[in-house]
Amino acid sequence: MRILVTGGAGFIGSHLAEALHTHHEVHVLDNLSTGQRENLPPDIPLYEIDLLEAEALEAHFAKHTYEVICHLAAQVDVRSSIEAPHQDAQVNILGTLRLLQAVRSFRPWVIFASTGGAIYGEKARLPIPESEPPNPESPYGISKLAGELYLQYFGRVYGFPYTILRLANVYGPRQSPHGEAGVVAIFSYRLLTGQPTWIYGDGHQTRDFIFVADVVEAFMSVLRHPTTTQNQIFNVGTAQATTVIALHQRVAAQVGSGQCPQFLPPKAGEVRHNSLDARKLYQATGWQPRTTLEEGLAATLAAFQKTLTTTRFQNKG
Ligand SMILES: NC(=O)c1ccc[n+]([C@@H]2O[C@H](COP(=O)([O-])OP(=O)(O)OC[C@H]3O[C@@H](n4cnc5c(N)ncnc54)[C@H](O)[C@@H]3O)[C@@H](O)[C@H]2O)c1
């Protein structure tokens, strides 16, 4: 199949593009705002296009059509969305709309990376199933929900299939440790380099951490099961809730550091507890997360360590 991965030079998108590339013809569309060319094997074509450039998008899709579009390009930082909600909405709402408008004539199957961490809001029932109504508490959660709704609208009106995957907190190699999103990457990088770490709030807030390879496998399992996954919404998570303080302890233990984090006032727009019930995806495709947190953290730290060693080596050279 010919598959386009938007945001394919980013953290999750590059792992997905690489995995798809072994069985399919894969193109990547990315503006490289947070993504990097080096994240991709050189033989995957990368089209450096911004979703907000309507003309460039139309020109691209006049030349290239796809059976499947995995739409991952987005502004992904909850805290940035609170500081600059209009910028978040530009990319996540208008960018998604522009993409859908540009591809409506050839009706691809659109598989959308949404969020299960930011869309539901605070829920009494954990792990959260898809049947819980969304109640986002941040502009990021609102813009991803708007993306879902526009996708469903375009699917209905223009007759193309869609699948929405609401991802939990994804971590793994290539996640950026810079900025405020991606707590595993931030703890890993800072503990490995002996820099101070901090936690917003008391550290007892919980998150559902899922390894990136399991998320990639969720996309692959959806692609293998179109009849049970099209026009559906699925959670992609582990159902396990881990406190941020416990995560810090686990990363520090694997690094061999005794460092304690500094505690800062909690940030607005972040839910206290989150974990996702992904049994619906299991029933539709047989998908289950396979990587334990210990294994995933070890793989992430090994990758960060390798990058740091290479960078130091290059700097010395
Ligand atoms: N990382 C997580 O924990 C997580 C959790 C839930 C959902 N998601 C979703 O998964 C997707 C990928 O997230 P990620 O963590 O890999 O982030 P990322 O920042 O690494 O990837 C996003 C990619 O989109 C590109 N991009 C941003 N704006 C663009 C634009 N206007 N035009 C074209 N490309 C643009 C960036 O350059 C980057 O390569 C996002 O849609 C995000 O909302 C991520």
The ligand as a MOL file (V3000), in Angstrom:
LIG
                    3D

  0  0  0     0  0            999 V3000
M  V30 BEGIN CTAB
M  V30 COUNTS 44 48 0 0 0
M  V30 BEGIN ATOM
M  V30 1 N 4.0360 11.5870 22.6810 0
M  V30 2 C 2.9240 11.2770 23.3190 0
M  V30 3 O 2.9390 10.9000 24.4980 0
M  V30 4 C 1.5810 11.3780 22.6220 0
M  V30 5 C 0.4350 11.0080 23.3370 0
M  V30 6 C -0.8070 11.0920 22.7190 0
M  V30 7 C -0.8930 11.5070 21.4060 0
M  V30 8 N 0.2250 11.8620 20.7340 0 CHG=1
M  V30 9 C 0.0860 12.3160 19.3420 0
M  V30 10 O 1.0010 11.6140 18.5340 0
M  V30 11 C 1.4540 12.4510 17.4790 0
M  V30 12 C 2.9740 12.4770 17.4120 0
M  V30 13 O 3.4870 13.0040 18.6230 0
M  V30 14 P 5.0440 12.9410 18.9880 0
M  V30 15 O 5.1400 12.7280 20.4320 0
M  V30 16 O 5.7440 12.0240 18.0530 0 CHG=-1
M  V30 17 O 5.4990 14.4620 18.7340 0
M  V30 18 P 6.6210 15.0900 17.7800 0
M  V30 19 O 6.6300 16.5560 18.0800 0
M  V30 20 O 7.8790 14.3410 17.8980 0
M  V30 21 O 6.0040 14.8460 16.3420 0
M  V30 22 C 5.1470 15.7570 15.6880 0
M  V30 23 C 5.6790 15.9530 14.2770 0
M  V30 24 O 4.7890 16.8130 13.5720 0
M  V30 25 C 5.5660 17.7730 12.8410 0
M  V30 26 N 4.7430 18.9700 12.6590 0
M  V30 27 C 4.3290 19.8260 13.6350 0
M  V30 28 N 3.6110 20.8220 13.0890 0
M  V30 29 C 3.5470 20.5760 11.7550 0
M  V30 30 C 2.9500 21.2630 10.6640 0
M  V30 31 N 2.2830 22.4120 10.8220 0
M  V30 32 N 3.0930 20.7470 9.4240 0
M  V30 33 C 3.7870 19.5960 9.2300 0
M  V30 34 N 4.3800 18.9080 10.2210 0
M  V30 35 C 4.2600 19.3950 11.4700 0
M  V30 36 C 6.8040 18.0050 13.6900 0
M  V30 37 O 7.9040 18.5130 12.9720 0
M  V30 38 C 7.0720 16.5990 14.2390 0
M  V30 39 O 7.9140 15.8740 13.3730 0
M  V30 40 C 0.7940 13.8160 17.7190 0
M  V30 41 O -0.3450 13.9080 16.9000 0
M  V30 42 C 0.3980 13.7840 19.1690 0
M  V30 43 O -0.7290 14.6150 19.4230 0
M  V30 44 C 1.4600 11.8230 21.3190 0
M  V30 END ATOM
M  V30 BEGIN BOND
M  V30 1 1 1 2
M  V30 2 2 2 3
M  V30 3 1 2 4
M  V30 4 1 4 5
M  V30 5 2 4 44
M  V30 6 2 5 6
M  V30 7 1 6 7
M  V30 8 2 7 8
M  V30 9 1 8 9
M  V30 10 1 8 44
M  V30 11 1 9 10
M  V30 12 1 9 42
M  V30 13 1 10 11
M  V30 14 1 11 12
M  V30 15 1 11 40
M  V30 16 1 12 13
M  V30 17 1 13 14
M  V30 18 2 14 15
M  V30 19 1 14 16
M  V30 20 1 14 17
M  V30 21 1 17 18
M  V30 22 2 18 19
M  V30 23 1 18 20
M  V30 24 1 18 21
M  V30 25 1 21 22
M  V30 26 1 22 23
M  V30 27 1 23 24
M  V30 28 1 23 38
M  V30 29 1 24 25
M  V30 30 1 25 26
M  V30 31 1 25 36
M  V30 32 1 26 27
M  V30 33 1 26 35
M  V30 34 2 27 28
M  V30 35 1 28 29
M  V30 36 1 29 30
M  V30 37 2 29 35
M  V30 38 1 30 31
M  V30 39 2 30 32
M  V30 40 1 32 33
M  V30 41 2 33 34
M  V30 42 1 34 35
M  V30 43 1 36 37
M  V30 44 1 36 38
M  V30 45 1 38 39
M  V30 46 1 40 41
M  V30 47 1 40 42
M  V30 48 1 42 43
M  V30 END BOND
M  V30 END CTAB
M  END
